[in-house]
Amino acid sequence: MQHIIMMMGEKGIIREELPHLNKPLFIAGFDGWGNALGISKAIADYLIRKTKARPFATIHPDMFYRYDAIRPLVNIIEGQLQGFLPPGGIFYAAEDPAAGRDLVILNASEPNFHWFRFVDELFSLCKDVGIETVITIGSMYDNVLHNERIISCVASDQHLVSILKKKKIFPIHYQGPGSFHSIIQFEGKKRGFNCISLWCHCPFYLEGITHFGLLAALVEIIAYIGEFKMDTDDLEKNWDKLSDRIQKLIENNTKVQDIIKELQDARASGLRDTIKRSISKDEKVIHIKDFLDPV
């Protein structure tokens, strides 16, 4: 009982010295459900590197994670345990990433439980550092081609939806199991935050790659929302190289050729949502070890 009382009194988000930020925009990437092709984590990693963001808060792992569901990472060398890293997450601050707009970036595993408690502390932190707009990034496998950059959205009001439509981001119509993004939207709107959830649609026939094209599209959208500029030439160059490799692999894989033709025929017939795929989306049709240097 004493341990439970102590846990209830502890903070789930452990703050260091809070940064002084200028009109910060919050971007969250979560590993776990809703992270097809690793897009959600990859965009957080990229923005942290690109802006040289620095950590200022961490997530208490015992509060929100099940270690039997998300195993801690260990480092064992010659029979000796050198490191033990539990699941969790880190908040980073990037000051003046472009033209006077700061960023706060969360790179985390999706919490397993205590979701309401987490978002309560999350929005308390957002308020304390001056955040008004919250963007979460997710991704899903879909009946799309690898050379497409399709992104959909959920937003806290119609005005935000209209703004996103101008960038050809279409609103989602969906009923079913929800992700952690949904509770951030639900609770954030009640607290007066502008909440946006961007979802990348990933080709189900490719796994094990980093889709630099979708990452570039996300950066462009985030910069558009935040009204700042951020160069994506590195992402575009990496995507051009990777696209060439993918195309050569497809040319030597008749199964994937059939799938792509089926997708193209369904698109032409307006039957995109009723395609009967010849394989499961969970089957790894092509698995490419990332051969490009990380960006």
ABEGO torsion letter per residue (X at the ends): XAAAAAAAABBABBBBBBBBBBGBBBBBBBBEBGABGGAAAAAAAAAAAAAGBBBABBBBAAAABBAAABBBBBBBBGGBBABBBBBEBBBBBBBGABBGBBBBBBBBBBBABGAAAAAAAAAAAAAAAGBABBBBBBBBBBBBBAABBBBBBBBABAAAAAAAAAAGBBBBBBBEBBBAAAAAAAAAAAAGBBBBBBBBBBBAABBGBBBAAAAAAAAAAAAAAAGBBBBAAAAAAAAAAAAAAAAAAAAABAAAAAAAAAAAAAAAAGAAAABBBABBAABBABBBBBABBBX
